[in-house]
Amino acid sequence: MDTETRWPVYTPRAHAQGARSSLSVPRPVQHRVIGGLNLYATSSGAFDEEAVDLALAFAGYAAVALANSYRHTATAQLIEDMRAAMRSRAVIDQATGILLGRHGGTLEAAFGELTRIAQDAHRSLRDTADDLVLRAQRPTPPQ
């Protein structure tokens, strides 16, 4: 840090915090970099070639762990999104069936009516279908 000139704002601040040496290596995953590993030392010239090699190895392992964590999170989110889509599809199919039972016609016409109702109410198709199914489940009051 005593002789570093590439980062005129960062270097004096790091030096003021006690950093006298730093080593930064990339965290590569599948031909791209997903971050860096930054190491700091309180003595000048603290990082030799062996330290660089160790840091590169560790950064590679850390990158794999982070990529696996990301993949797990993305997969879990995809599963939840698919479950939600399946629930939406089920309620839309139920609402279409209710309209078909009430008015006859074709599935396409019943789905078109459901779509029109949703658009006229400025609501999502899923919310409109959900309301229609909930209303159909309520007992009919005696006449």
C-alpha positions in Angstrom: 0.0 0.0 0.0 3.0 2.3 0.5 3.8 2.5 -3.2 0.4 1.8 -4.8 -0.7 4.5 -7.2 -3.6 3.0 -9.2 -6.3 3.8 -6.7 -5.7 7.3 -5.3 -8.9 7.4 -3.1 -8.9 3.8 -1.9 -5.3 3.3 -1.0 -4.9 6.1 1.5 -8.1 5.0 3.3 -7.0 1.4 3.4 -3.6 2.5 4.7 -5.3 4.6 7.4 -7.2 1.5 8.5 -3.9 -0.4 8.9 -3.8 -2.3 5.6 -0.2 -2.4 4.4 -0.7 -5.2 1.8 -3.6 -6.5 -0.2 -4.2 -9.4 -2.5 -7.3 -9.6 -4.8 -8.1 -12.7 -6.8 -11.1 -13.5 -9.0 -13.8 -16.1 -8.1 -14.3 -17.8 -11.4 -17.2 -20.1 -12.3 -17.7 -21.6 -15.7 -15.6 -19.1 -17.7 -16.9 -16.0 -15.9 -16.0 -14.2 -12.7 -18.7 -13.9 -10.0 -16.7 -11.8 -7.6 -13.4 -11.5 -5.9 -11.6 -12.6 -2.9 -9.8 -9.7 -1.1 -7.1 -10.3 1.5 -5.4 -7.7 3.6 -2.4 -7.7 5.8 -0.9 -5.3 8.4 2.6 -5.8 7.1 4.1 -4.7 3.8 4.9 -7.3 1.2 2.9 -10.0 3.0 1.7 -12.0 0.0 4.3 -14.1 -1.9 3.7 -16.5 -4.8 2.6 -19.3 -2.4 0.0 -17.0 -0.9 -1.3 -16.1 -4.4 -1.6 -19.8 -5.3 -3.4 -20.6 -2.1 -5.7 -17.6 -2.6 -6.5 -18.6 -6.1 -7.3 -22.2 -5.0 -9.5 -21.0 -2.2 -11.3 -18.5 -4.4 -12.1 -21.3 -6.8 -13.6 -23.4 -4.0 -15.5 -20.5 -2.7 -16.9 -19.6 -6.1 -18.1 -23.2 -6.6 -19.8 -23.1 -3.1 -21.5 -19.7 -4.0 -22.6 -21.0 -7.4 -24.1 -24.1 -5.8 -25.9 -22.0 -3.3 -27.2 -19.7 -6.1 -28.3 -22.8 -8.1 -30.1 -24.2 -5.1 -31.9 -21.0 -4.4 -32.8 -20.5 -8.1 -34.1 -24.1 -8.3 -36.2 -23.7 -5.1 -37.7 -20.5 -6.6 -38.4 -22.2 -9.9 -40.2 -25.0 -8.0 -42.3 -22.5 -6.1 -43.1 -20.5 -9.3 -44.2 -23.7 -11.0 -46.4 -24.7 -8.0 -48.0 -21.3 -8.1 -48.6 -21.6 -11.9 -50.2 -25.0 -11.4 -52.5 -23.6 -8.7 -53.4 -20.7 -10.9 -54.1 -23.0 -13.8 -56.3 -25.2 -11.6 -58.5 -22.3 -10.4 -58.7 -20.9 -13.9 -59.8 -24.3 -15.2 -62.4 -24.6 -12.4 -63.8 -21.1 -13.1 -64.0 -21.9 -16.8 -65.9 -25.1 -15.9 -68.3 -23.2 -13.8 -69.0 -20.7 -16.6 -69.4 -23.6 -19.0 -71.9 -25.3 -16.7 -73.9 -22.0 -16.3 -74.0 -20.9 -19.8 -73.2 -23.9 -22.0 -71.2 -23.4 -25.1 -67.5 -24.4 -25.6 -64.5 -24.3 -23.3 -63.0 -21.5 -25.5 -66.2 -19.4 -25.1 -66.2 -19.9 -21.4 -62.5 -19.0 -21.1 -63.2 -15.9 -23.3 -66.0 -14.9 -20.9 -63.7 -15.3 -17.9 -61.1 -13.2 -19.6 -63.6 -10.5 -20.5 -64.9 -10.4 -16.9 -61.3 -10.0 -15.6 -60.5 -7.3 -18.1 -63.7 -5.4 -17.4 -62.9 -5.5 -13.7 -59.2 -4.6 -14.3 -58.2 -7.6 -12.3 -55.9 -10.5 -13.0 -57.3 -13.6 -14.6 -56.3 -15.7 -11.6 -57.9 -13.4 -9.0 -61.1 -13.2 -11.0 -61.2 -17.0 -11.4 -60.5 -17.4 -7.7 -63.5 -15.1 -6.7 -65.8 -17.0 -9.1 -64.8 -20.4 -7.6 -65.2 -19.1 -4.1 -68.7 -17.7 -4.9 -69.7 -21.0 -6.5 -68.7 -22.9 -3.3 -71.0 -20.8 -1.1 -74.3 -22.4 -0.3 -77.3 -21.0 -2.1 -79.7 -19.4 0.2 -83.2 -21.0 0.4 -85.9 -19.4 -1.7 
